[in-house]
């Protein structure tokens, strides 16, 4: 992604360290049709945002870093998901230090497991064909901002990659939504993800537990055959509120590159905790790169409730994304 670098200041410290801010982001908008809401101009979840990334060279191979990601809805000019009351900097607000030891940041961001499972989530939760549903039935953070949108305020660590192996860990103390006080009998928030990426193979495993004791465990793998890349993921969801059998989710994805055009076929299967009610989703779509920063896309998705008389919800979209 091409970045616009703005030199803010030369700091008077040993080694003449300098601070810089990079401004980047993307804007996405298209025509969306849903069997529930009809046809309208709409922007995908998180598809449009402006990111401010600050970096200061501390010397000795270390840097100070900060990220502030402002998500917005171009069809309304308001915040991303305005009707849902999401915060302005829904994307990320963190500050930290990086070096040969890896990177540590503090603040509100996607925790380790949520970052890891995105490998088999085509369309990044934005288009109608999205099937990255390994965490269905689980919410990372329903206490800190009241939205359960996956991000949580925590300490996040990312290790350096050694022989293709990388580890991410997130941890924090959870708060109740009403008073901010600690919740008796509930442990702190923990999330981790370990992955391997080399020779066309990507494999990962991780687990996460929130303040209520809810837990999700997931693993996945993708392999690039050259003519196509295939992926599989599976997860178990166990919540305090749900007694009985665990929830189980799975997805399968195939990416087929054809020059500037990439076709994607994805399937998801979700089994709810306790009731074992099942639903499946099929997604198919294509993305065409007009340049390194601009692409056209069109996707179609259909979700079927696998119960007697279960409803089917389907939809399609046609849009454009530009990064800057």
Residue, then its C-alpha position, 0 to 999 in steps of 0.5 A: x500500500x502506497x503511503x504518504x509520508x509527512x515529516x513532522x519534526x526532527x527530535x533533538x535526541x541522541x542519534x538525531x532521531x526523527x518522528x514521521x506520520x504516515x497517512x493511508x487508508x481506503x474508500x469503498x462503496x458499491x451497490x448492495x442487494x439483500x433479500x432482507x433490506x433491498x437494494x441500496x448504495x452501501x459501504x462494507x463493514x470497515x471498507x472505508x477508513x483513514x489511518x494515521x501511523x506515527x513512527x519515531x526512530x529511538x535508535x538501537x534498532x528500536x522504534x516507537x509506534x502509534x496507530x489511529x484508524x478512523x472508519x467512516x461510511x461514505x454513503x452517509x458521511x457519518x461514522x462506520x455503522x452510524x446506526x449501530x453507534x460505533x466509535x469514531x476510531x473503531x479500526x484501531x487506537x494503539x501506541x507501542x514499541x518495536x525492535x528485534x524482540x518483536x512489537x508490543x502495543x497497548x490499546x484497542x485493536x483486534x486481538x491475536x486470534x481474531x487477527x489469525x483467523x482472518x487468513x481464511x476470511x475472504x472479503x474481510x467481512x465486507x462483501x456479501x460473499x464473506x464466510x469468515x465465520x470461525x468466531x460465530x457465537x463468540x464476542x471478544x469484547x462486549x464489556x468495554x464498548x458495548x458492541x461486541x465487535x471483536x476489538x478489545x483494549x489490551x496489551x498486544x505482542x507480536x514476535x519476530x518471524x523465525x523460520x516461518x514461525x510467528x506468535x501473537x498474544x493479547x492480554x488485558x483486564x476486563x471491565x463490566x459495561x455498567x460500572x467499569x469495576x472488575x467482575x468477580x470470579x472472572x479471569x482477565x482477557x487472553x488471546x493467542x495465535x501461533x502460525x507457520x508461513x513458508x513454502x506455500x503453506x500457511x497454518x495456524x492455531x489459537x485460542x481466546x477467552x473473554x471476561x465471562x469465561x467464554x472461549x473460542x479455539x480455532x485452527x486453519x491451514x491454506x496451501x498455494x498450488x500455484x494455479x489455486x490456493x485452498x484453505x480450511x478452518x475449524x473452531x469450537x465455541x464454548x460460552x458460559x451462557x450456553x450449556x451443553x454441546x459446544x458450538x462448532x464452525x468451519x469454512x472452506x475457501x478456494x482462491x483462483x488467480x487469473x492475472x488481474x482477476x481473482x475468483x473466490x469460492x467459499x463455504x461455511x458451516x455453523x453449528x450453534x452451541x447448546x441447540x446444535x441448530x445449523x446454518x450454512x453459507x455459500x459465497x462466490x465472487x471476483x475481484x479485478x485489479x485495475x491497478x495496485x490501488x484500485x479494484x472492482x469487485x462483485x460477490x454473491x452470498x446465501x445463508x441457509x438455516x438448516x432447520x424445518x422451514x428455515x429461512x434463506x437470506x441472500x444478497x449480492x454487491x458490485x463495487x469499487x475499492x481505492x487505497x491511498 
